[in-house]
Amino acid sequence: MDEERGKQYQNIFNTARPVRGFEDIASQIQEAILSGTLKVGDRLPNERELGAVFGVSRPTLREAIRSLESAGLVEVRRGTSGGTFIAEPGATQVGESLAALIRFRGATADELAEFRRSFESETALWAARRATEDNKRTLLELLEQLKQAAQNKQLPWEDFVDLDLSFHEEVANASRNQIRVAVMLSIHEVLRKNALVIEVVEDLGWREQQVKELAEIATAIVEHRDRMAMRLMRKHVSENAEAVERAGSSQ
């Protein structure tokens, strides 16, 4: 049985390259998952069997499995019925990977604004078409929190920003598209950093204007007015990009 399992996986994987072999192992397993050769729920052979397939030691194999586990691609279960199973990465893990790529590429504020205008406006359109009752309820609850926050002079600007970002991320959730959710999560920190800059020019009037715009977007989504939601979101994002630019020039 062990030999049969080994032969089966020898048709999938190749002997790992000796230099940083754990990366080669992780890459091969990831490619097998992306190609559909390995599917969610499939159980990988045990360490001894898989080590023989790749021609590596157990420590090298364990390092590869740890890297795949941290990426959300495999799940290691303990116990008699345990093992290493192929998992489906959630939006958060995908978002973190995209975020790392964005930081590495050094995206500018202008590039982010350009991307958001089209991306978030289209996301709002799909949200208006697909929002569930739960999505609508969450959007309205966040809107109510934002209204209260706009009236609270003592509330730090960063707390208001966090609520605002939660609203935008819920719009992505309402689009019912996990790629859009992942992308929104990936740009979360970049958006937050940009929004915090606005503090030098913001006041309660600015907060109230933000809430007014978000309320209009929420209403369009709740009423399934997709084109209206798209136009309102594009206008909102554009005005925020201009505010970031003004804040940057005033520092």
Buried (B, 14 or more C-beta within 10 A) or exposed (E): EEEEBBEEBEEBBEEBBEEEBBBBBBBBBBEBBEEEEBEEEBBBBEBEBBBBBBBBEEEBBBBBBBBBBEBBBBBBEEEEEEBBBBBEBEBEBBBBBBBEEBEEEEBEBEEBBEBBBEBBBBBBBBBBBBBEEEBBEBBBEBBEBBBEBBEEEEBEBEEBBBBBBBBBBBBBBBBBBBEBBBBBBBBBEBBBEBBBBBBEBBEEEBBBBBBEBBBBBBBBBBEBBBEBBBBBBBBBBBEBBEBBBEBBEEE
